[in-house]
Amino acid sequence: MNKMSVNDILKNIELTSNGTKPFNEFRKMLYSQCGEDGVILELLRLIKNEINFYVEFGAWDGLNLSNTANLRINEKWNGILFEADKSKVRENNINLFHEKITSNSINKIFETYKVPYEFGLLSIDIDGDDSYCWQSLDDKFKPNLVIIEYNPGLPNTIPIRVIENESCVDNGYFGSNVNLLYDLGISKGYEFVTTVDWNAIFVRKEKYDLLNISKIDKDEVMKIHTKGNGCSEYRSRMIVRNDLWIVNEIF
């Protein structure tokens, strides 16, 4: 684990995004932010998912920019939603709970709320320590699909993430890049499938062949699922606190 200046990370990196992102032709924006609804449905169909249960954190109010609302409302799924901002958790009957998920709390919270060990979809979007939470989740919890946010301001030549508990979304220093998530997924028994803007999607390794696509190696991720040398909007803000990033090759 090495601290690294963002200036060093970005030096001499110029990558161009090209090629087609698998399954992005199925994008459909019903409740999700960038069309994840349609991609999720197609992947669930292909892997013949039979466990219609989801877990999502942070879930906001369960509707706005949600990766699971379509499953609940139109596909009749059940599930559990967690949100750290109490003001967004209103009286409702959709199993939305005020809980802050961290790497230290995730397993206890999942046990407390009786999350099943196997379920259809896990959605992680907490604008910060997303990768640390997924990494800490006990391997007895086995969602068929995982969708997790990454930071589009980070280049993908090396695995990078913010130092845990140091995130600040307002200044762009949060999350991790796809390079790191790719390795994390493998360590958890998952294969990388695709990205939808700033969300990466993974499937359980034993179900990957059902997607009928070739395995995507990291070189291809670099070429297709990258924002070049970092999305310019986030890249400019990252320089504000360039001491908060680590190169993390631990998987």
N, C-alpha and C positions, 0 to 999 in steps of 0.2 A: 504494500500500500504506500504510494508515494504522492505527496503533495506536488502540484505542478501549476505553474503560472499559465493562465489562459493564453497569454501572449506566446508562450512556448508551444502550447498545444496547437494554436492556429498557424504557427509559422510554417510557411512553405506547403500548406495544404490547399490544394485546389482540386476538388472533385466535382464532376458534373453528374447530376441525376439523369439517368436515361433508362429506357426500357419500360416494360409494362409491369405494374404491380398486380400480382395474382388476386383475383376475385374483386378488384375494385370496380369492375363493370356491374356488380350487383349492389352498389351503393344506393341506399334509399333513406332519405332523411324524414323520419316520422317523429321521433323524440330525440334521437342522438344528435350530436353536434355536426358531424361531418359525413353522415351517411352510413355509419357503422351498422345501423339496424338491418339493412339488406344483406350486408356481408356476413353478419352473424347468423342470420337465418339460413343462408346458403351453406355455410360451413356446418351448421347443426344438421341440416338435411343430409349432407354428404357423409357425415360420420355416423349417421343413423342414431342420433342422440335419443335416448329413451328416459332421461332423468330431467324432467322439466322443473328444475329448481335452480335459482341463481343466488349469488351473493354479490353486492355492489357496495364499494366504499371509495371516496366520498360521493354520496348519492344526492346531494342537495335536497330538494323537496320530493325526489322520486319521480319527477316528470321532466324538469328542465335539463336539457343536455344529457339525458339519461341513456345508458346503454342497455337497460333492462326494462324500461317502461313498456316498450312494444311487446316484449315477451309476456308481461303481466296482463296488459290490456287486450291485446289482439290474439295472443297465442295461449292465454289462460294458464300461464306458469304461476308458480308460487316462489317465494324467496324472502330474503332478508336484506334490508338496506341499512347502512350505517353512515352517519354524517356527524362530523366534529363540530360544526357550527349550529349551536342550539336554536338560533333564530330561524333556521330553515326547516327544523323538525316541528311540524304542526300536528294537531290532533288528526288522526287518520286511521284507516284500516288496511294499510299496505305494508305493515311490518317495517316501518322506518324508525330507527332508534338513534338516540344521541349517544354516540361513542366515538372516541378518538382512537383510531387504529395506529399502533406503532409496532416496531419490531419486537418490543417487549410485551405488548398487550394482545397481539393478534390471536395467539392460540387460546389464551384464557377466554377472550371474548367469543371466539368461535365455539368453544366448549359450552360457555354459559348460555348462549343462544341456540345451542343444539344444532349447529350447522352439520348437515350430513357429511359423512366422509367422502362420498361420491356424489357429484352434482353436475349440472350442465354447463354453467358459465360463472366465472369469477371476473368481475370488472374492478380494476384498481385505478383510481384517479384522485390522488390527494395532493397534487401539485408540490411534491417534495420528496419524501422518503419512500416512494412507491417501490423501488427495487429492494430496499432493506426489508420491507414488510413481506414481499413475496418470498424473498430468500429465507426469512425466519419462519414462514408458515410450515407447520409440521407436514411431512410428506404423506401422512395418513389422509390428509385432505386432498382429494383428487378431482378437481373440476375437469371436464372434458375440454373446455376452451378457457383460455385466459386472455383478457384484453387489458393492456397496461399502457399508461401514458409515458411518453419519453420527451426529452427536451430537444426541440428542433434547432436550437442554437448551437448544439455541440457537434463537432465533426466526428466521424466514425472510424478513423484510422486506428484508434486505440480505445480500450474500454475506460470510460470516464463517468463519474457520478459526483454529486455534491457530497460534502462531508455530512454524515448523519446529524440531524437536528440543527443544521445550519441553513436550511432553505429559506429563500425569500422570493416569492413569485413576482413581486412588484419590480424587482431588479433583475430578473431573468436567471438567477443562480438557484436552480432547483432540478431535481430529477437526474436522469442518466441518459446516455445515448443508446442507440440500437445495438451497437457493438457489445456493450456490457450486457444488455438484456438477452441477446442471442446466446451468450455463454451461460447466463443465469438459467435460461430456459432449459438448456441441455443438462445442467446440473440438477434440475428439478424433474427431469424425465419428460421434457416437452420439446417439440420441434417448432421452429419459427415458420410461420405461414405467410404473413404479409403485414403491411402497414396501411393504415387509413389516416392520412395526414400525420398527426402526432400521436397516434395510438398504434402499438404493435400487438399482433395477435399470434397466439401460440396454441397448439393442439397437443394432446397427450400422444407420446411417441408411438404407442401401439395402434393409434387410429390414423396416423399420418397417411398411410398408403391409400386409405379410403378417399382422400382428396384427389387422387389421380394426377398429381403433379410431381415433378422431380424434386428431390431434396434441394433446398436452397442453401448453398454454402455461404460463408461469410464474405467472400469476394463479391458474390452477387448482391448481397445486402449492401455492401459498400457502393456498388454501382447504381443500384435501383432504389434502395430504401434509405437514401441519405438526402439531406438538404444541401448538397454541395459542401462548401466549407463552413456550413452553419447558417441557418436562417438569419438574414442580415439584421432583422429587428432584435432578435434575442442576442445575436453576437455582439452588437454594440453595447447592450446592457450588461453582458457578462463581465466586461472589463472593469465594472464598478468594484467587484470583489473577486479579483482573480486569485486570491489565496484560498478559496473555499472548495476548490476542485481537487479530486484525487484520481490518479490512474490506478485502477483496481482490477488486478488479474488474480482473482482468488478462487475461481471456480474450477 
